[in-house]
Amino acid sequence: MNLKSERRGIHVDQSELLCKKGCGYYGNPAWQGFCSKCWREEYHKARQKQIQEDWELAERLQREEEEAYASSQSTQGAQSLTFSKFEEKKTNEKTRKVTTVKKFFTASSRTGAKKEIQEAKAPSPSINRQASVETDRVSKEFIEFLKTYHKPGQDIYKQCKLFLDAMNHKRDLSIEEQSECAQDFYQNVAEKLQTRWKVPPEKVEKAMDQIEKYIMTRQYKYVFCPETTDDEKKDLAVQKRIRALHWVTPQMLCVPVNEEIPEVSDMVVKAITDIIEMDSKRVPRDKLACITKCSKHIFNAIKITKNEPASADDFLPTLIYIVLKGNPPRLQSNIQYITRFCNPSRLMTGEDGYYFTNLCCAVAFIEKLDAQSLNLSQEDFDRFMTGQTSPKKQESDSFSPDVCLGVKQMYKNLDLLSQLNERQERIVNEAKKLEKDLIDWTDGITKEVQDIVEKYPLEIKPKNQALAAIDSENVENDKLPPPLQPQVYAG
């Protein structure tokens, strides 16, 4: 196995991270390469097309039904059914399906507004039962934060309560529809902060962060890895895949990080800790912050190792190595949760969006990783994946003097185990080959014997009679002289 410097590194062009529609924002594999804005446009187009097709189908079926009623001379009430009433009914149904959470915040009559506010004030039993210490703390912090906004703060809190109440009654919606409601809510509030309440841009960003924190802390239990999705199945598949790739070394990925340097090793540990800590956070922005901290530790580790700033080509392979080494829990669920419910402006631009897009690319690379990706032969890759053997470990002579004897002995034992494994594998292969040769030799001898028997068949003759005495046939001849007898002469 050759792990020399001529290895081909993992390279991702900057343009591959951007939206494939060319808007300049960062794309996301979960959005099929689009950014949040373009993906919603494409999603709405597909959704409107489906609604239009359903509408046309309903019209056709209604016309057929009306013709059937007219031909059968049904009751007068059925005959008086006009298409205008049906159109009005279908329009209301279409509006109910297409309209998102924006309808909760549009201007309405004073009576309707009072009714909505009264409904929002009524506490939801399910939310109250699920309230935790963290939820109460976040709620208090949110109220204290909104006090600095005075009148806009009251309106923001009112709309947040209306939104939470609306979401509480829409549990039966799919997770994509709930995500659409949340994204529309973010956009609505951000526009009102800028246009209606004239809030400065820097304060708008802070307000949106607090709104996201307040809402998603309360909604976390319902929208994170819901049972209606296959997020959990994907989590298990990724974890199993990463465990199967435990043998991948930094040299295979061309990772420019030297973990023998204490500072670098400390940075690697911090990066792994941050990416694992992401699962403990509830707010999408906090999960993104863990990814950002992890990425900055990676850049620092590369900078210390190379004594120069890290490049994008250095960062992505190192991030892949960190993910393989850390195997973060519920990785796909966290990525999907951030994609669905994070403030879209954070994912489209800025360092958070850049690091998140790279993490998505790293996970996609791990899922499709093959022998060619690591510059290995398919035979070696299969042997490593099945656990038959492992890459050659670091030689004990190459350790720095500061390394403890236990670590050296550990690697020495690993080398011995690897050699024993290889010897055992060779013996087993030779034994199988010998067994095959013996079987082939036996089959060959058997075939030769059969060929000879077929060519020279064995003929069995009848048994001959036993030979009689020489004089047995002369019994009747009595005239023969008697046999000579020996005589003794005196000498």
C-alpha positions in Angstrom: 0.0 0.0 0.0 1.5 3.3 -1.1 0.7 6.3 1.0 3.3 8.7 -0.4 3.0 12.3 -1.2 1.8 11.8 -4.7 -1.7 11.1 -3.4 -4.5 13.0 -5.0 -6.1 15.2 -2.4 -9.8 15.9 -2.0 -10.6 19.0 -3.9 -13.9 20.9 -4.0 -14.1 24.0 -6.1 -15.7 27.1 -4.4 -18.3 27.3 -7.2 -19.5 23.8 -6.2 -20.6 25.2 -2.8 -22.7 27.9 -4.3 -26.3 27.7 -5.4 -26.5 26.0 -8.8 -29.0 28.7 -10.0 -26.2 31.2 -9.9 -27.6 33.6 -7.3 -24.4 33.8 -5.4 -25.6 32.3 -2.1 -24.5 29.0 -0.6 -26.3 25.9 -1.8 -27.1 22.8 0.2 -27.4 19.1 -0.8 -30.6 18.9 1.2 -32.0 21.5 -1.2 -30.7 19.7 -4.3 -27.9 22.2 -4.7 -30.1 25.3 -4.4 -29.9 28.0 -1.7 -32.8 28.5 0.6 -34.4 31.2 -1.5 -34.1 29.4 -4.8 -35.2 26.1 -3.3 -38.4 27.7 -1.9 -39.1 29.2 -5.4 -38.7 25.8 -7.0 -40.7 24.1 -4.3 -43.5 26.7 -4.7 -43.5 26.2 -8.5 -43.8 22.4 -8.1 -46.4 22.8 -5.5 -48.5 25.3 -7.6 -48.2 22.9 -10.6 -49.5 20.0 -8.5 -52.4 22.2 -7.2 -53.3 23.3 -10.7 -53.3 19.7 -11.9 -55.5 18.7 -9.0 -57.8 21.7 -9.7 -58.2 20.8 -13.4 -58.9 17.2 -12.5 -61.5 18.3 -10.0 -63.2 20.5 -12.6 -63.3 17.6 -15.1 -64.8 15.3 -12.6 -67.4 17.9 -11.5 -68.4 18.4 -15.2 -68.8 14.7 -15.6 -70.8 14.5 -12.5 -73.1 17.4 -13.5 -73.7 15.8 -16.9 -74.5 12.5 -15.3 -77.0 14.3 -13.0 -78.6 16.1 -15.9 -79.0 13.0 -18.0 -80.5 10.9 -15.2 -83.1 13.6 -14.4 -82.2 13.7 -10.8 -83.8 15.8 -8.1 -84.2 19.5 -8.6 -81.7 20.3 -5.8 -79.0 18.2 -7.6 -79.9 19.8 -11.0 -79.6 23.3 -9.6 -76.0 22.7 -8.5 -73.9 25.1 -10.5 -70.3 25.1 -11.2 -69.9 28.6 -9.6 -70.6 27.1 -6.2 -68.2 24.3 -6.8 -65.6 26.8 -8.0 -66.1 28.8 -4.8 -65.8 25.7 -2.7 -62.6 24.6 -4.5 -61.1 28.1 -4.3 -61.6 28.1 -0.5 -60.0 24.7 -0.3 -57.1 25.8 -2.5 -56.5 28.9 -0.4 -56.6 26.8 2.8 -53.9 24.5 1.3 -51.6 27.1 -0.3 -51.8 29.8 2.3 -49.1 29.5 4.9 -48.7 31.0 8.3 -48.7 34.5 6.8 -52.5 34.6 7.1 -52.1 34.8 10.9 -50.3 38.1 10.6 -52.2 39.9 7.9 -54.4 42.9 8.7 -57.9 41.9 9.7 -60.9 43.5 11.3 -60.7 44.5 14.9 -63.1 41.7 16.0 -61.0 39.1 14.2 -57.8 40.4 15.7 -59.2 40.4 19.2 -60.5 36.8 18.8 -57.0 35.7 17.7 -55.3 37.4 20.6 -57.8 35.8 23.0 -57.1 32.4 21.5 -53.3 33.1 21.8 -53.6 34.0 25.4 -55.3 30.8 26.2 -52.5 28.5 27.4 -52.0 25.3 25.5 -52.1 22.3 27.9 -49.7 20.2 25.8 -47.1 23.1 25.7 -47.5 23.7 29.4 -47.0 20.0 30.2 -43.8 19.9 28.1 -42.4 23.1 29.6 -38.9 22.6 31.0 -36.5 24.6 33.0 -34.7 25.6 29.8 -37.9 26.6 28.1 -38.8 28.8 31.1 -35.4 30.4 31.1 -35.5 31.1 27.4 -39.0 32.6 27.7 -37.8 35.0 30.5 -34.7 36.0 28.5 -36.9 36.6 25.4 -39.3 38.9 27.3 -36.4 40.8 28.8 -34.9 41.2 25.4 -38.1 42.5 23.8 -38.5 45.2 26.5 -35.6 47.1 24.8 -37.8 47.3 21.6 -40.7 48.9 23.4 -43.9 48.9 21.2 -42.4 46.6 18.4 -41.3 44.2 21.1 -45.0 43.7 22.2 -46.0 43.1 18.6 -43.2 40.6 18.1 -44.1 38.7 21.2 -47.8 38.7 20.2 -47.0 37.3 16.8 -44.6 34.6 18.2 -47.4 33.5 20.5 -49.8 33.4 17.6 -47.4 31.4 15.5 -46.7 28.9 18.3 -50.5 28.4 18.8 -50.9 27.9 15.1 -48.1 25.3 15.0 -49.6 23.6 18.0 -52.8 23.0 16.0 -50.9 21.8 12.9 -49.1 18.8 14.2 -50.6 16.6 11.5 -48.8 18.6 8.8 -45.7 17.1 7.2 -42.3 18.3 8.4 -41.8 20.1 5.1 -45.0 22.0 5.5 -44.1 22.9 9.1 -40.7 24.1 7.8 -42.4 26.2 5.2 -44.5 27.8 7.9 -41.4 28.6 10.0 -39.5 30.1 7.0 -42.5 32.2 6.1 -42.7 33.4 9.7 -39.1 34.4 9.7 -39.4 36.3 6.5 -42.6 38.0 7.6 -41.2 39.2 10.9 -37.9 40.4 9.4 -39.8 42.4 6.8 -41.9 44.0 9.4 -38.9 44.8 11.6 -37.3 46.7 8.7 -40.3 48.3 7.0 -43.0 48.8 9.6 -41.0 49.3 12.8 -37.9 50.8 11.2 -35.5 48.7 13.2 -31.8 49.1 12.3 -30.3 46.1 10.4 -27.9 45.1 13.2 -30.8 45.1 15.7 -32.9 43.1 13.2 -30.4 40.3 13.2 -30.2 40.2 17.0 -34.0 40.1 17.2 -34.3 37.3 14.6 -31.7 35.3 16.6 -33.8 35.7 19.8 -37.0 34.9 18.0 -35.5 31.7 16.5 -34.2 30.7 20.0 -37.6 31.3 21.6 -39.7 29.5 19.0 -37.4 26.5 18.3 -36.7 25.8 22.0 -40.5 25.3 22.4 -40.9 23.4 19.1 -37.7 21.3 19.4 -39.4 18.1 20.7 -42.0 18.1 17.9 -39.9 18.9 14.9 -36.5 17.3 15.6 -36.2 13.9 14.0 -40.0 13.4 13.8 -41.4 9.8 13.5 -43.0 10.7 10.1 -39.6 11.0 8.5 -36.7 8.7 7.8 -34.2 10.8 9.7 -33.5 8.2 12.3 -32.9 5.6 9.6 -30.4 7.9 7.9 -28.6 8.5 11.2 -28.1 4.8 11.8 -26.9 4.3 8.2 -24.3 7.1 8.6 -23.1 5.8 12.0 -22.7 2.3 10.6 -20.8 3.7 7.6 -18.4 5.7 9.7 -17.8 2.7 12.0 -16.9 0.7 9.0 -14.4 3.4 7.9 -12.5 3.4 11.2 -9.4 2.3 9.4 -9.1 5.4 7.3 -5.9 7.3 8.2 -5.0 11.0 7.8 -2.5 10.1 5.1 -5.2 8.5 2.9 -7.2 11.7 3.0 -4.2 13.9 2.6 -4.9 15.7 5.9 -2.3 18.3 6.6 -2.4 17.9 10.4 0.3 16.5 12.6 -1.2 15.2 15.8 2.2 14.5 17.3 2.4 18.3 18.0 0.6 18.8 21.4 -1.1 22.0 20.3 -2.4 20.3 17.2 -3.6 17.3 19.1 -5.5 19.6 21.5 -7.1 21.4 18.6 -8.3 18.1 17.1 -9.8 17.0 20.4 -11.6 20.4 20.7 -12.9 20.1 17.1 -14.3 16.6 17.8 -15.9 17.8 21.1 -17.6 20.7 19.3 -19.0 18.6 16.5 -20.3 16.0 19.1 -21.8 18.8 21.3 -23.9 20.0 18.4 -26.5 17.2 19.2 -27.0 18.6 22.7 -28.3 22.0 21.4 -31.9 22.8 20.7 -31.6 26.0 18.7 -30.5 25.8 15.0 -28.2 28.8 15.5 -26.5 27.1 18.5 -26.0 24.0 16.4 -24.5 26.1 13.7 -22.2 27.8 16.3 -20.8 24.3 17.2 -20.0 23.7 13.6 -18.3 27.0 13.3 -16.2 26.5 16.4 -15.2 23.0 15.2 -14.2 24.5 11.8 -12.1 27.2 13.4 -10.2 24.7 15.5 -9.5 22.8 12.3 -8.1 25.9 10.7 -5.9 26.5 13.7 -4.6 23.0 13.7 -3.7 23.2 10.0 -2.1 26.6 10.5 0.1 25.3 13.4 1.1 22.3 11.4 2.0 24.1 8.2 3.1 27.4 9.7 0.8 29.2 7.2 -2.9 29.9 6.8 -5.0 27.0 5.7 -6.7 26.8 2.3 -10.1 25.4 1.4 -8.4 22.3 -0.1 -6.8 21.6 3.3 -10.0 22.3 5.3 -12.5 19.9 3.7 -10.3 16.7 4.0 -9.5 17.6 7.7 -13.3 18.1 8.4 -13.9 14.7 6.8 -11.3 13.2 9.1 -12.8 14.9 12.2 -16.3 13.5 11.3 -14.8 10.0 10.8 -12.9 10.2 14.1 -15.7 11.7 16.1 -18.8 9.9 14.6 -21.2 12.6 15.8 -24.6 11.3 17.1 -27.7 11.9 15.0 -25.6 13.7 12.3 -28.2 13.6 9.6 -31.1 14.6 11.9 -29.1 17.6 13.0 -28.3 18.6 9.5 -32.0 18.2 8.5 -33.1 20.2 11.5 -30.8 23.1 10.7 -31.8 23.0 7.1 -35.6 23.1 7.9 -35.8 25.5 10.8 -32.8 27.8 10.8 -33.1 31.4 9.8 -32.3 31.1 6.1 -30.1 34.2 6.0 -27.5 32.4 8.1 -27.3 29.4 5.7 -27.1 31.5 2.6 -24.2 33.8 3.5 -21.5 34.3 6.1 -19.1 31.9 7.7 -21.9 29.8 9.3 -23.3 29.1 5.9 -19.9 28.3 4.5 -19.0 25.9 7.2 -22.4 24.2 7.2 -22.2 23.7 3.4 -18.8 22.1 3.9 -20.1 19.8 6.6 -22.9 18.7 4.2 -20.3 18.0 1.5 -18.2 16.0 4.0 -21.1 13.8 4.9 -22.0 13.3 1.2 -18.3 12.3 0.6 -18.3 9.8 3.4 -21.5 8.2 2.1 -20.0 7.8 -1.3 -16.4 7.1 -0.3 -14.9 4.2 -2.4 -11.4 2.8 -3.2 -10.8 5.5 -5.9 -11.5 8.3 -3.4 -8.6 7.0 -1.2 -6.3 6.0 -4.1 -6.5 2.4 -3.0 -7.0 -0.7 -5.1 -10.5 -2.3 -4.9 -9.0 -5.4 -3.3 -7.3 -3.5 -0.5 -10.4 -1.4 0.1 -12.6 -4.5 0.4 -10.2 -6.1 2.8 -10.1 -3.0 5.0 -13.9 -2.7 5.0 -14.4 -6.3 5.9 -11.8 -6.2 8.7 -9.6 -8.8 7.2 -6.6 -6.5 7.6 -5.8 -2.9 8.4 -3.4 -0.3 7.1 0.2 -0.5 8.4 0.5 1.3 11.6 3.1 3.9 12.5 6.5 2.4 13.1 7.8 2.6 16.6 11.1 4.1 15.4 9.3 7.2 14.0 7.8 8.2 17.3 9.1 11.4 19.0 11.1 10.9 22.2 8.3 12.4 24.2 5.9 9.6 23.4 5.3 7.3 26.4 6.4 3.7 26.3 2.8 2.5 26.6 1.8 4.1 23.3 4.9 2.6 21.6 4.1 -0.8 23.0 0.5 -0.5 21.8 1.5 0.3 18.2 4.1 -2.5 18.4 1.4 -5.0 19.5 -0.8 -3.7 16.7 1.9 -4.4 14.2 2.4 -7.9 15.6 -1.3 -8.6 15.4 -1.4 -7.3 11.9 1.5 -9.5 10.9 -0.1 -12.5 12.6 -3.4 -11.8 10.8 -1.6 -11.7 7.4 0.3 -14.9 8.2 -2.9 -16.6 9.2 -4.6 -15.4 6.1 -1.8 -16.8 3.9 -1.9 -20.2 5.7 -5.7 -20.4 5.2 -5.3 -19.5 1.5 -2.5 -22.1 1.1 -4.6 -24.7 2.9 -7.6 -24.0 0.7 -5.3 -24.3 -2.4 -3.9 -27.6 -1.2 -7.3 -28.9 -0.6 -8.4 -27.9 -4.1 -5.3 -29.6 -5.5 -6.0 -32.8 -3.7 -9.6 -32.9 -4.9 -8.4 -32.1 -8.5 -5.8 -34.9 -8.3 -8.3 -37.4 -7.0 -10.8 -36.5 -9.7 -8.0 -36.8 -12.3 -7.0 -40.3 -11.2 -10.6 -41.5 -11.0 -11.2 -40.3 -14.6 -8.0 -42.0 -15.9 -9.0 -45.3 -14.3 -12.5 -45.0 -15.8 -11.0 -44.3 -19.2 -8.7 -47.4 -19.0 -11.6 -49.6 -17.9 -13.7 -48.4 -20.7 -10.9 -48.9 -23.2 -9.9 -52.3 -22.0 -12.9 -54.0 -20.5 -12.3 -56.9 -18.1 -13.5 -60.3 -19.5 -14.2 -63.0 -16.9 -13.8 -66.6 -18.3 -15.5 -69.7 -16.8 -13.6 -71.6 -14.1 -11.3 -74.4 -15.4 -11.6 -78.0 -14.1 -9.0 -79.2 -11.6 -6.0 -81.2 -13.0 -6.1 -85.0 -12.3 -3.2 -87.3 -11.6 -1.1 -88.4 -14.6 -2.1 -92.1 -14.2 -5.7 -91.5 -13.3 -6.9 -92.4 -16.7 -5.0 -95.7 -16.8 -6.8 -97.4 -13.9 -8.2 -100.1 -16.1 -4.9 -101.0 -17.6 -3.6 -103.8 -15.3 -0.9 -105.2 -17.6 1.5 -102.4 -16.9 4.6 -103.4 -14.9 4.8 -102.2 -11.4 6.8 -99.2 -10.7 10.5 -99.5 -10.0 11.6 -99.6 -6.4 14.9 -98.3 -5.1 17.5 -100.9 -4.2 20.3 -100.8 -1.8 23.8 -102.3 -2.8 26.3 -103.4 -0.2 29.5 -101.7 -0.8 
